[in-house]
Amino acid sequence: MRLSFEALRASVDRQWNELILPALQSYIMIPCVSPAFDPSWQAHGYIEDAVELMKLWCKAQPLPAMRVQVLRGKGLTPLLLVDVPGDTPACVLIYGHLDKQPALSGWLPGLGPWQPVERGGKLYGRGGADDGYAVFSAIAAIVALREQGIATPRCVVLIEASEESGSVHLAAHLDALGDRLPDPSLILCLDAECGDYDRLWCTTSLRGCVDGVLHVRTLSGAVHSGFAGGIAPCPLRVAANVLARLGCGNDGMVTLPALSVEIPSDRAQQTAGAARVLAGRLIRKIPLLPGVEPVASETETLLVNSTWRATLAVSGIDGIPLVADAGNAILPQVSLRISLRLPPTLSATRAAEAIRGTLESHPPHGADVCVEITDALSGWNAPPAARWLQAAMELASRECFGAPAESVGCGGTIPFLPMLAQRFPGAQFLATGVLGPGSNAHGPNEFLHLDYVRRLNCCIASVLADCAAAHVA
C-alpha cells in the first residue's frame, strides 16, 4: 500500500492538536533539570514526574501491542523504553531525552522556562524543542502509519534523562538492557539541529572536545610593575605565547598539524550544498555586535570551520583581580580554562597528548607551565547513508516541505551519538531535530517551531515506512 501524504498530514495535525500539545505543555511546566545542574534531582522528583507523564501518555495511544516500561538503576536517572512491534525484520531505534537545561534569566515579558506559551506559531518554554517533543512525535508517526495500514519496522523508542549532563547514565542502562535491545537497522535521533525551517536536515558529524586548564606561574608573589616590568615575565603574556603555539591566527583557527584531519569528500560536498542554502543566514544565529565581522566572509568556510576544524576558546581566568581591585603589579600566576573543539574523526586521547606536549614543552623564560586535562571526548562521523535512506530523506523532505533535504555537520560535542555508534556499528543514522534559527535551546526564550515540528513528524513517519519497505524479508 502506498503512503498518502495528505492523510499523513491530517493524522499528524489531529494528534498534535488533540493529544500532543496538551501533554507537551504539561511537560514544559515540570522543572526536570538535568542531574549536572540539580544534584538533588532524586529528592525533587521532577525527572520522575516527567517520565511518568510520558509513560502514561504512551500507554494511552492506540497501539495495543506496544510495551512501555521505565528502567531504573541505583543512582541512575530513569530510562523510558517503548517497544512497538513491526511488520518487517527492520528495527529502528528512536532516541530522545527528557532532562532539561537550567532556567536561566533573560526571558521576554510574559515568557518563562516553566510556563508554556504559544505565540506566533511557536511554543515557548524550556525543553519543548530540546527535546520533549521526541517521544510524542515518534509515537504519532507510528500511529499515523498504522491508520493507513502501512507496514512499519519494529520501533524501540529510548528516552533518557541525563543527556544534558553528558548522557552519564545512558551506558549503564544500555549495558543492563543487553540483548533485549536489538541491533537496529536505523538509529533515528531527534535531538539535532536544523539549518532552517524549510526542509529536512540531517546532522552527519559532531566535533570532539578537549577541555582543560592551563596553569602558568612565573613568580612566588606579586611584585610592583614599575620595579619588575621589563625584568620579570608576566604570566598572562607567557600564557598567550604558549597558546599561540597551537597556530591560532587572526581567524582563531587551530593549525597545529596534530589537530587537523583531511575532510572526507562526501562531507565537503554536503557542506558546500548546505552553504548554498544558508548563504547570508548562517551568521544571523550568532549575536555579533554591530560592525563586528565573522572570521571569514564565505559561508562554506564558516561551516567547515565550525564542523571539521579545530578551534580554541578561553572561557575563564583565575589569578587576575577585577579591574576595580587591580593595582600596579605583575601577578605571580594565572590559570586559563581552555576548550578545544576537534575534527570529528580525530582521537581525543591523541589530541590531548598533543595539546599537553605542545603547551608544556620548552616554556618561555623557563616559566612553570602545566596543562591539566579535565575531559577528552572524541567526535563522530556518521557512516555513509545507504541508498534507501538517501532516497527516503529526499522523498520525505520534498513531500513534506517542498524542498530537498540537506546534510551538514554540527560543531558541538554530543556523547550519546558516538556511544550508540560504537554499540551498534552496523546501523544507519538519521540525526535530525527542530533546533533551528532562534530556537535558543540552552538559553532564554527557547521555542518549538510548531509548523516545522509537524512537518518533521510527517518526515519521520515517511522514513519509517521506507525503512520497513527496504528490509522486507
C-alpha positions in Angstrom: 0.0 0.0 0.0 1.3 3.5 -0.9 1.6 6.1 1.7 -0.8 9.1 1.3 1.0 12.2 2.5 -2.3 14.1 2.6 -3.8 11.6 5.0 -0.5 11.6 6.9 -0.5 15.3 7.4 -4.2 15.2 8.5 -3.3 12.5 11.1 -0.3 14.3 12.4 -2.2 17.6 12.7 -5.0 16.0 14.6 -2.7 14.2 17.0 -0.7 17.4 17.7 -3.9 19.5 18.2 -5.8 17.0 20.4 -3.1 14.9 22.1 0.5 16.2 21.9 0.2 19.9 22.6 -1.6 19.5 25.9 0.9 16.8 27.0 3.9 18.9 25.8 2.6 21.9 27.7 2.3 19.9 30.9 5.9 18.6 30.3 7.2 22.2 29.9 5.8 23.0 33.3 8.0 20.4 35.0 11.4 21.8 36.0 13.2 18.5 35.4 16.7 19.9 35.2 19.5 17.5 34.4 21.5 16.0 37.2 24.6 18.0 36.5 22.6 21.2 37.3 20.4 19.7 40.1 22.4 17.4 42.4 19.2 16.9 44.4 17.2 15.6 41.4 16.1 12.5 43.2 14.7 14.3 46.2 13.0 16.9 44.0 11.3 14.3 41.9 10.8 16.4 38.8 12.6 13.9 36.5 10.3 11.2 37.9 7.3 13.4 37.2 8.4 13.9 33.5 9.0 10.2 32.9 5.6 9.3 34.5 3.8 11.9 32.3 5.4 10.4 29.1 4.8 6.8 30.2 1.1 7.4 30.8 0.7 9.3 27.5 2.3 6.5 25.5 0.2 3.8 27.2 -3.0 5.8 26.2 -2.2 5.7 22.5 -3.9 3.2 20.1 -1.0 0.7 19.7 -2.3 -2.4 21.6 0.9 -4.5 21.2 3.2 -1.7 22.4 5.2 -2.3 25.6 6.0 0.7 27.8 8.4 0.4 30.7 10.6 2.6 32.8 14.1 1.2 33.6 15.8 2.1 36.8 19.1 1.6 38.5 20.8 2.7 41.7 21.8 6.3 41.4 20.7 6.4 37.8 18.1 8.7 36.2 15.2 6.6 34.8 15.0 5.5 31.2 11.7 5.3 29.3 11.6 2.4 26.8 8.8 2.0 24.4 8.8 -1.1 22.2 6.4 -1.2 19.2 6.4 -4.5 17.2 6.7 -4.1 13.5 5.7 -5.8 10.3 9.2 -6.5 8.8 12.6 -7.6 10.1 13.8 -4.0 10.3 14.2 -2.3 13.6 14.5 1.4 14.3 16.0 2.8 17.5 14.4 6.2 18.1 16.3 8.4 20.6 15.3 11.4 22.6 15.8 12.8 26.1 13.6 14.4 28.8 16.0 16.2 31.1 16.4 20.0 30.6 18.9 22.7 30.8 18.6 25.2 33.7 16.1 28.0 33.6 18.5 31.0 33.1 17.4 34.6 33.1 16.5 37.0 30.3 13.1 35.6 29.3 10.9 38.1 27.5 7.9 39.6 29.3 5.1 37.0 29.5 7.5 34.1 28.9 9.3 31.8 31.4 11.1 28.5 31.4 8.3 26.5 33.1 5.4 28.5 31.5 4.2 27.1 28.2 3.1 30.0 25.9 2.0 29.6 22.3 2.8 32.8 20.4 3.3 33.4 16.7 3.3 29.8 15.7 5.9 28.9 18.4 5.6 27.1 21.7 7.9 28.8 24.3 9.2 27.1 27.4 12.2 25.1 28.5 12.5 21.6 27.0 9.8 21.7 24.3 12.3 21.8 21.5 15.3 20.2 23.4 13.7 17.7 23.2 10.5 16.9 24.9 8.7 16.6 21.6 10.6 13.5 20.6 8.6 10.7 22.3 5.3 12.3 21.2 6.4 12.6 17.6 7.8 9.1 17.4 4.6 7.5 18.6 2.4 9.9 16.5 4.4 8.8 13.4 3.7 5.1 14.1 0.0 5.7 14.8 -0.3 7.7 11.5 1.2 4.9 9.5 -1.0 2.2 11.2 -4.1 4.3 10.4 -3.3 3.8 6.7 -2.3 0.2 7.0 1.3 1.0 6.1 3.9 -1.6 7.2 6.2 -0.3 9.9 9.5 -1.6 11.3 9.9 -2.6 14.9 10.4 0.8 16.7 12.2 1.0 20.0 11.9 4.4 21.5 14.5 5.2 24.0 14.1 8.4 26.1 17.0 9.1 28.6 17.2 11.6 31.4 20.9 12.5 31.6 21.7 13.9 28.1 22.2 17.4 29.2 24.7 16.0 31.7 26.7 14.2 29.0 24.5 11.1 29.0 26.3 9.9 32.1 23.7 7.3 32.9 23.0 6.0 29.4 25.8 3.5 29.1 24.7 1.7 32.3 21.2 1.4 31.0 22.4 0.0 27.7 24.5 -2.5 29.5 21.6 -3.5 31.6 19.4 -4.0 28.6 22.0 -6.2 26.8 20.4 -8.4 24.2 16.9 -7.1 24.9 17.9 -4.1 22.8 18.1 -5.4 19.2 20.6 -4.3 16.6 18.8 -1.5 14.7 18.7 -1.1 11.0 18.4 2.7 11.6 19.1 4.9 14.6 16.8 7.9 14.4 18.0 10.7 16.7 15.5 13.5 17.4 17.9 15.8 19.3 19.8 17.6 16.5 19.8 20.9 14.7 18.1 22.2 11.6 19.7 24.9 9.4 16.4 26.5 8.6 12.7 25.7 8.9 12.2 24.9 5.2 13.4 21.3 4.8 14.5 18.1 6.4 18.1 18.4 7.9 20.4 15.6 8.8 23.4 16.0 11.1 26.2 13.9 9.7 29.1 14.6 12.2 30.0 16.0 15.6 33.2 17.6 16.7 35.2 16.2 19.6 36.4 18.2 22.5 39.4 18.5 24.9 38.8 20.7 28.0 41.5 21.7 30.4 43.2 24.3 32.5 46.4 26.0 31.5 48.4 27.0 34.6 51.3 29.4 34.2 53.5 30.6 37.2 56.5 32.9 37.0 56.8 34.5 40.5 56.5 33.4 44.1 54.4 36.5 44.8 53.1 39.7 43.1 55.6 42.4 42.5 55.4 46.2 41.7 55.2 46.5 37.9 57.3 49.7 38.0 60.2 47.8 39.6 59.8 44.4 37.9 58.4 45.5 34.5 61.0 44.6 31.9 62.7 42.1 34.2 60.0 39.6 35.3 57.9 37.7 32.7 54.2 38.4 33.0 52.3 35.0 33.4 49.4 36.2 31.2 51.8 37.1 28.4 53.5 33.7 28.7 50.1 32.0 28.6 49.3 33.9 25.4 52.6 33.0 23.8 52.1 29.3 24.7 48.6 29.2 23.3 49.9 30.8 20.1 51.8 27.5 19.5 48.5 25.9 18.5 48.7 28.1 15.4 45.8 30.4 16.2 45.9 33.3 13.8 43.6 36.3 13.4 40.8 33.9 12.4 41.1 31.9 15.6 41.6 28.6 13.8 44.0 26.0 15.2 46.5 24.9 12.6 48.6 22.5 14.7 49.1 19.5 12.3 48.3 17.0 15.1 44.8 18.6 15.4 44.0 18.6 11.8 42.4 16.0 9.5 41.5 15.7 5.9 37.8 16.4 5.4 36.1 13.4 3.7 34.9 14.3 0.1 31.3 13.4 0.8 31.2 15.8 3.8 32.9 18.5 1.8 30.2 18.2 -0.8 27.4 18.2 1.7 28.9 21.3 3.4 29.1 23.1 0.1 25.4 22.3 -0.6 24.3 23.5 2.9 26.4 26.6 2.4 24.4 27.5 -0.7 21.1 27.1 1.2 22.4 29.1 4.2 24.2 31.8 2.4 23.7 35.1 4.2 21.7 33.5 7.0 24.3 31.5 8.9 25.8 34.4 10.9 22.4 35.6 11.9 22.5 32.8 14.5 25.4 34.5 16.2 24.8 37.7 18.2 27.7 39.7 16.8 27.8 43.3 17.8 27.1 45.9 15.1 30.2 46.3 13.0 31.8 43.0 14.1 32.5 40.7 11.2 32.8 36.9 11.3 36.3 35.3 10.9 35.6 34.6 7.2 33.2 36.0 4.6 32.3 32.8 2.8 29.5 30.7 4.3 31.2 27.5 3.2 34.4 28.4 5.0 32.4 29.2 8.2 30.6 25.9 8.0 33.8 24.0 7.6 35.5 26.0 10.4 32.7 25.1 12.8 32.3 21.5 11.9 35.6 20.0 10.7 38.4 22.2 12.0 39.9 22.6 15.5 39.1 25.8 17.4 40.2 27.2 20.7 38.1 29.1 23.2 39.3 30.5 26.5 36.3 30.6 28.8 37.7 31.5 32.2 40.6 33.0 34.0 41.8 32.7 37.6 44.5 34.8 39.2 43.5 38.2 37.8 41.7 40.6 40.0 38.7 42.6 38.9 39.5 45.9 37.2 38.2 47.8 40.3 40.6 45.9 42.5 43.7 45.8 40.3 46.9 47.5 41.4 50.2 48.2 39.6 51.6 44.7 40.0 52.8 41.8 37.9 50.8 38.8 39.0 52.6 35.6 40.1 50.3 33.1 38.2 47.3 32.7 36.1 45.0 29.7 35.2 43.1 29.7 32.0 40.1 27.5 31.2 40.6 26.3 27.7 38.4 24.3 25.4 39.5 22.9 22.0 36.9 21.6 19.6 38.3 18.8 17.5 37.6 17.4 14.0 35.1 14.6 14.1 37.5 11.8 13.1 40.3 12.8 15.4 41.1 10.7 18.5 40.5 12.9 21.6 43.1 11.0 23.5 45.8 11.6 21.0 44.7 15.2 20.7 45.0 15.7 24.4 48.6 14.3 24.4 49.5 16.7 21.5 48.0 19.7 23.3 49.8 19.0 26.5 53.1 18.3 24.8 52.8 21.5 22.7 51.9 23.8 25.5 54.2 22.4 28.2 57.5 21.9 26.3 60.3 24.5 26.4 58.2 27.2 28.2 59.2 30.8 27.6 61.6 32.1 30.2 61.6 28.8 31.9 58.1 29.5 33.4 56.2 26.8 35.3 53.6 25.8 32.7 51.2 22.9 33.3 48.2 21.7 31.4 45.5 19.9 33.4 43.2 17.9 31.1 39.7 17.7 32.6 37.9 16.0 29.7 38.6 14.4 26.3 35.7 13.3 24.1 36.1 12.1 20.6 33.7 13.3 17.9 31.6 11.3 15.5 31.2 10.9 11.8 28.1 9.0 10.5 28.5 6.0 8.3 27.7 6.7 4.6 24.0 6.7 4.1 22.5 3.7 2.3 20.7 4.3 -0.9 17.4 3.6 0.6 18.0 6.1 3.4 19.2 8.8 1.0 16.1 8.3 -1.1 13.8 8.2 2.0 15.2 11.5 3.3 14.8 13.2 -0.1 11.2 11.9 -0.6 10.2 12.9 2.9 11.6 16.4 2.6 10.1 17.1 -0.9 6.7 15.8 0.1 6.5 17.4 3.5 8.4 20.7 2.8 8.5 21.0 -1.0 12.3 21.3 -0.8 15.3 18.9 -1.0 16.9 17.5 2.1 20.2 18.8 3.3 23.0 17.3 5.4 25.7 19.1 7.4 27.9 18.6 10.4 27.4 20.0 13.9 30.1 21.9 15.8 29.1 20.6 19.2 30.1 17.5 21.1 27.3 15.1 22.0 28.4 11.9 23.7 25.3 9.7 23.1 25.8 9.5 19.3 29.3 8.1 19.3 28.2 5.9 22.2 25.3 4.4 20.1 27.6 4.2 17.0 30.1 2.2 19.0 27.5 -0.2 20.3 25.7 -0.6 17.0 28.4 -0.4 14.3 26.1 -1.7 11.5 23.3 0.8 12.0 22.4 3.6 9.7 21.9 7.1 11.3 19.5 9.9 10.7 20.1 12.6 13.3 17.6 15.4 12.9 15.6 17.8 15.1 13.9 21.1 15.5 16.8 23.2 16.9 16.7 25.9 14.1 17.4 29.6 14.0 16.4 31.4 17.1 15.2 28.3 19.0 17.8 29.1 21.7 17.7 25.6 23.2 20.1 26.3 26.1 19.2 30.0 26.6 16.2 32.2 27.4 13.1 32.2 25.2 13.6 28.6 24.0 10.8 27.7 21.5 9.5 24.9 19.4 8.5 25.9 15.8 5.1 24.3 15.6 4.7 24.2 11.8 8.2 22.8 11.4 7.8 20.1 14.1 4.5 18.8 12.4 6.2 18.6 9.0 9.2 16.9 10.6 6.8 14.5 12.2 5.5 13.6 8.8 9.1 13.1 7.6 9.7 10.7 10.5 6.7 8.6 9.5 7.7 8.6 5.9 11.3 7.4 6.7 9.9 4.7 9.0 7.7 3.4 6.2 10.6 3.4 3.7 12.8 1.6 6.3 10.2 -1.1 6.6 9.9 -1.4 2.8 13.7 -1.6 2.3 14.0 -4.5 4.8 11.2 -6.9 3.7 12.2 -10.5 4.4 
